[in-house]
């Protein structure tokens, strides 16, 4: 059992406890609450590895999760949605990524790479990376 929060950043150096808080607040992760930081908790935390680079033509669950975050935040923030959650990074997702990048103050390049993953969502210190889901880290 962990006695100090300082142990968690050793496991996930880039985000520390902010990851847990962001995922919880965005209702993307609900662990079994037992008061113990055990194997289930450790396996849900990131290892600090890189996230995948996404662009038009990318597909799969990580794109689906990206589309969900872009859809949920668009109304009050960057306005443009991907117009569906289908796991296909097509022209509508590209337009939503462009709007998100502009809103986030990063270079608008239509690619979800390191700069875009790092954009703050202004919710419990979360970033696009922590909101999309850290189970998509590259090995």
Secondary structure, DSSP 8 states (H G I E B T S, - for coil): ----THHHHHHSTTTTHHHHHHHHHTTS------S---HHHHHHS--S--B--B-TT-BSHHHHHHHHHHHHHHTTTT----SS-SSB--HHHHHHHHHHHHHHTS---S-BSHHHHT-B-SSTT-BHHHHH-GGGB--
